[in-house]
Amino acid sequence: MHLRALRPTCLALAAVGLLVAPTAAAADLQDLERKKGPKAPTQTAAPYATDLTHKQWDMAEIGSPLANSVATGAGVTVAVIDTGIDVDHNEFAGRIVNPVSWVCPKGVKAPCQGMSYVDDGHGHGTHVAGTVAAAADGSGITGVAPQANIMPLRVGDDDGSISGDTTAAMRYAVAEGADVITMSIGYVAGTGPILDNPVLPVDEFSAAVQEASDAGILVTLSAGNDGVPWCGQGSEFYNDTALCVAAYGPTEDPAVYTDWGYEIDIAAPGGGILTCDGAIWATVPLSLETDSCTGIDGYGVMSGTSMAAPHVAGVGALLAQQGITGATAAQRIVDTARTDLPLTTAFTGPRLDAAAAVGAG
């Protein structure tokens, strides 16, 4: 799949309102909302149904409950390159593998390996991981691939800035046998000294993603939240296993913030920005202040293409359980996606259909 040239300036987490230089503090994500009511989730049988199922319009939209009747991601590992993960969250119990951070305490040489080093003090990485693989345990939320393992590779600080070696994290995921890699990190154009940003050299990052492709690993990258007509999160190459993911909201219209255009490979739920129910509900660190939208410790709302990409990664995990990986998985995801809304498809590509991808509907 095709990816646009990387802007080697400053890095950012690609959630709405979170575009920061490597040393800048990120603004707090506020109550991100939608304009119209989402579709009511279809009735599902236990153990998928939870106390928050009715908030997960995104999972109903992509047919995740039906897909889980066929595959759950068991035995599959998804690498999440982000701000880490809440290692104590019950939604990931027993399924965190090979945790490594390139953001290490003073005096500790990077990379540093171990649960304590990847513990997420920001929330972005935990939210992404929850969309991928929160457990189907009868409470909280359920991810697209609720039995998949998560390999948390931390490159982001607690303030949301990116200071870790993203290229090294990508290569680590390949070396350690990840089946899918997802990265919801954005690249923002700029001027001056940041053009020499040492955190993510274009050629090295391009090579790392190509290595993942060569290893048959599906890679999902968030398109970006600049509303521009191209995939803003790519690099100067094309390959068959990297998908550029745009976002749409609960009304199935392209999200107002999403990058769009012919370079987008697929669209997935990223959330609206006008009401709490229209955002994406997922996991956040238990240590954070209770989200005013959810009112529940450990769960919060965010919106952005950052939230769209992990939906696709989750479907990649379901396919990997079925023995479908790499370029074949990427093509399957695109070929089975929905095209019934021509205008949406024209702007942001076909819409993800988890059930169709795994042959469940």
C-alpha positions in Angstrom: 0.0 0.0 0.0 1.2 3.5 -0.6 2.5 6.0 1.9 3.2 9.7 1.5 6.6 11.3 2.1 7.4 11.7 5.7 7.9 15.2 7.0 11.1 14.8 9.1 10.4 17.7 11.4 8.5 17.3 14.6 6.7 14.2 15.8 3.3 14.0 17.3 0.7 11.6 18.5 -2.0 11.7 16.0 -5.0 12.2 18.3 -7.1 15.3 17.6 -5.4 18.3 19.2 -2.2 16.5 20.0 0.4 17.8 17.6 3.7 18.5 19.4 7.4 18.9 18.8 9.7 16.3 20.4 10.3 18.5 23.4 7.0 20.2 23.7 4.2 19.3 26.1 1.0 18.0 24.5 -2.4 19.6 25.3 -4.8 17.5 27.3 -7.4 15.7 25.3 -10.8 17.1 26.2 -14.3 15.7 25.8 -14.2 14.8 22.1 -17.7 14.5 20.7 -19.9 14.0 17.7 -22.8 15.8 16.0 -25.3 13.1 15.5 -26.1 9.9 17.4 -24.1 6.8 16.5 -25.8 3.7 15.3 -27.0 1.6 18.2 -24.7 -1.4 18.6 -26.4 -4.6 17.5 -27.4 -7.2 20.1 -24.5 -9.5 20.9 -24.1 -12.6 23.1 -21.9 -12.9 26.1 -19.0 -12.8 26.7 -18.7 -10.0 24.2 -21.4 -7.9 25.8 -20.2 -5.7 28.7 -21.4 -2.7 30.7 -19.9 -0.4 28.1 -20.9 -2.2 24.9 -23.6 0.3 24.2 -20.8 3.0 24.0 -18.7 1.1 21.5 -20.5 2.2 18.3 -17.2 1.7 16.6 -17.1 -2.0 17.2 -20.7 -2.4 16.0 -19.9 -0.3 12.9 -17.1 -2.6 11.8 -18.8 -5.8 12.8 -16.3 -6.7 15.4 -18.7 -8.9 17.6 -19.6 -11.0 14.6 -15.9 -11.3 13.6 -15.1 -12.5 17.1 -17.3 -15.5 16.5 -14.7 -16.6 14.0 -11.4 -15.2 15.3 -10.2 -13.5 18.5 -6.5 -12.9 17.8 -5.5 -15.7 20.1 -1.8 -16.5 19.8 -1.1 -13.3 17.8 1.1 -10.4 18.9 0.5 -6.8 18.0 3.3 -4.3 18.6 2.0 -0.9 19.7 4.6 1.9 19.1 3.3 4.7 21.3 3.5 6.1 24.9 3.5 2.7 26.5 0.6 0.8 28.3 -0.9 0.7 31.7 0.7 -2.6 32.8 -1.7 -3.0 35.7 -4.9 -2.6 33.7 -7.1 -5.7 33.9 -8.0 -5.5 30.2 -4.5 -6.6 29.3 -3.8 -9.1 32.1 -1.5 -11.9 31.1 -1.2 -10.6 27.5 1.7 -8.1 27.7 4.8 -9.4 26.0 8.3 -8.1 25.4 7.8 -4.6 26.9 10.6 -2.3 25.9 11.0 1.5 26.1 13.3 3.9 24.3 12.3 6.5 26.9 14.4 5.6 30.0 15.1 7.1 33.4 18.2 9.2 33.8 21.2 6.9 34.1 19.5 4.0 32.3 20.7 3.4 28.8 18.0 2.9 26.1 16.4 0.7 25.3 15.3 -0.4 28.7 13.2 -3.6 29.0 10.6 -4.4 31.6 7.1 -3.6 32.7 8.0 -0.6 34.8 9.7 1.2 31.8 6.7 1.0 29.5 4.1 2.1 32.1 2.0 4.7 30.4 1.7 8.1 32.2 0.0 9.8 29.2 -2.9 7.6 28.1 -2.5 7.6 24.3 -0.8 4.2 24.1 -3.1 2.6 26.5 -6.1 3.8 24.5 -4.7 2.5 21.3 -3.9 -0.9 22.8 -7.4 -1.1 24.2 -9.0 -0.7 20.8 -6.7 -3.4 19.5 -7.0 -6.0 22.3 -9.0 -5.1 25.4 -10.3 -8.4 26.9 -13.8 -9.8 26.3 -14.2 -10.4 30.0 -17.7 -9.2 30.6 -16.8 -5.8 31.9 -15.4 -2.5 30.5 -14.8 -2.5 26.8 -13.8 -5.1 24.3 -11.1 -4.7 21.6 -11.2 -5.9 18.0 -8.9 -8.8 18.9 -9.6 -9.5 22.6 -7.2 -12.4 22.9 -4.2 -11.0 21.1 -1.0 -10.2 22.9 0.3 -6.6 23.1 3.9 -5.8 22.7 4.2 -2.3 24.1 7.1 -0.4 22.6 7.3 3.0 24.3 8.7 6.0 22.4 6.5 8.7 23.9 7.0 10.7 27.2 4.3 11.2 29.8 3.6 14.7 28.3 2.9 13.2 24.9 6.1 14.3 23.2 8.1 11.7 21.3 11.7 11.4 22.3 12.3 7.6 21.8 13.8 6.0 18.7 10.8 5.1 16.6 12.9 3.4 13.9 14.6 1.1 16.5 11.2 0.3 17.9 9.9 -0.8 14.5 13.0 -3.0 14.0 12.6 -4.5 17.5 9.0 -5.5 16.7 10.2 -7.2 13.5 13.1 -9.0 15.3 10.8 -10.2 18.2 8.2 -11.7 15.9 5.3 -9.3 16.0 2.5 -10.3 13.6 1.1 -6.8 13.3 2.6 -3.3 14.0 0.5 -0.2 14.7 1.8 3.3 15.1 -0.4 6.3 15.7 2.3 8.9 15.6 2.1 12.0 13.3 4.7 14.1 11.5 4.2 17.8 11.3 5.8 20.1 8.8 8.0 22.9 10.2 11.0 25.1 9.6 14.3 25.9 11.2 16.4 23.5 13.3 13.6 20.9 13.7 14.2 20.1 10.0 17.3 18.3 11.3 15.2 16.3 13.8 17.4 13.3 14.8 14.6 11.3 16.2 13.2 10.0 13.0 15.5 10.2 9.9 13.4 9.6 6.8 15.6 7.0 5.1 16.0 4.9 8.2 12.3 4.9 9.0 11.5 4.0 5.4 13.9 1.1 5.6 12.5 -0.1 8.9 8.9 -0.2 7.5 10.2 -2.0 4.4 11.9 -4.6 6.7 8.6 -5.2 8.3 7.0 -5.6 4.9 9.8 -8.0 3.9 9.1 -10.0 7.0 5.4 -10.3 6.1 4.2 -8.1 8.9 1.1 -5.9 8.5 1.8 -2.3 9.5 -1.0 0.3 10.2 -0.2 4.0 10.3 -2.6 6.8 11.2 -3.2 9.1 8.3 -3.1 12.4 10.2 -5.4 15.0 11.5 -4.5 18.0 9.3 -7.4 17.6 6.9 -5.1 17.6 3.9 -5.6 15.6 0.7 -2.9 13.0 1.2 -1.7 10.5 3.7 0.4 12.6 6.0 1.9 9.8 7.9 3.9 7.9 5.4 7.4 7.8 4.0 9.0 8.0 0.6 8.3 4.5 -0.7 5.5 2.1 -1.5 5.0 -1.4 -0.1 2.3 -4.0 0.1 1.9 -4.4 3.8 1.6 -0.8 5.2 -1.9 0.6 5.3 -2.6 4.4 5.7 -5.7 4.7 7.8 -8.1 7.7 7.7 -10.9 8.3 10.2 -14.7 8.6 10.0 -17.2 9.5 12.7 -20.4 7.9 14.0 -22.5 9.2 11.1 -20.1 7.4 8.7 -19.0 10.7 7.2 -15.3 11.4 7.0 -14.2 13.0 10.2 -13.7 16.7 9.9 -10.0 16.4 11.0 -8.9 13.4 8.9 -6.4 13.5 6.1 -8.0 12.2 2.9 -7.4 11.6 -0.8 -6.3 8.9 -3.2 -3.3 7.9 -1.1 -5.5 6.7 1.8 -5.8 2.9 1.8 -8.8 2.5 4.2 -10.9 4.3 6.7 -11.9 3.1 10.2 -13.8 4.7 13.2 -11.8 7.5 14.6 -14.6 9.4 16.4 -16.4 12.7 16.2 -15.6 15.8 18.1 -18.8 17.2 19.4 -20.2 14.9 22.1 -18.8 12.2 24.4 -20.8 9.4 22.8 -19.4 10.1 19.4 -15.7 9.6 20.4 -13.9 6.3 20.7 -14.3 4.7 24.2 -11.3 2.6 25.2 -8.8 2.0 28.0 -6.7 4.7 29.7 -4.3 4.3 32.6 -5.9 3.8 36.0 -3.5 6.4 37.4 -5.0 9.2 35.4 -7.8 11.5 36.6 -11.2 10.1 35.9 -12.4 11.0 32.4 -15.4 13.4 32.6 -17.1 11.7 29.7 -16.9 8.1 31.0 -16.9 8.8 34.7 -15.1 5.4 35.1 -11.5 4.9 36.2 -9.5 3.2 33.5 -11.7 4.2 30.6 -11.7 7.4 28.5 -12.6 8.9 25.2 -10.3 10.1 22.4 -10.8 10.9 18.7 -8.4 11.1 15.8 -6.8 9.0 13.1 -4.8 7.6 16.0 -8.0 5.8 17.1 -8.7 4.6 13.6 -5.4 2.8 12.9 -5.7 0.3 15.8 -9.1 -0.9 14.6 -7.3 -2.0 11.4 -4.5 -3.5 13.4 -7.0 -5.5 15.4 -8.5 -7.0 12.2 -4.9 -7.8 11.1 -4.6 -9.8 14.3 -7.8 -11.7 13.6 -6.5 -12.5 10.1 -3.1 -13.6 11.5 -4.8 -16.1 13.7 -6.3 -17.5 10.5 -2.8 -17.7 8.9 -3.3 -14.6 6.7 -0.5 -12.1 7.1 1.5 -9.3 5.5 0.6 -8.2 2.0 -2.2 -10.8 1.8 -3.8 -9.5 4.9 -3.5 -5.9 3.8 -5.2 -6.8 0.5 -7.9 -8.8 2.2 -8.7 -5.9 4.5 -9.0 -3.5 1.6 -10.9 -5.9 -0.7 -13.5 -6.7 1.9 -14.1 -3.2 3.1 -17.4 -1.4 2.5 -17.9 0.9 -0.5 -21.6 1.5 -0.1 -21.2 5.3 0.6 -19.5 6.5 -2.6 -18.7 10.0 -1.3 -17.1 8.7 1.9 -15.2 6.1 -0.1 -14.0 8.8 -2.6 -12.6 10.9 0.2 -11.2 8.4 2.7 -11.3 5.0 1.0 -13.4 2.0 1.7 -14.6 1.5 5.3 -13.2 -1.3 7.4 -15.4 -4.4 7.7 -14.0 -6.8 10.3 -16.6 -9.5 9.8 -16.2 -9.6 6.1 -12.4 -9.7 6.4 -12.5 -12.9 8.5 -15.3 -14.5 6.6 -17.9 -14.1 9.3 -20.5 -12.1 7.3 
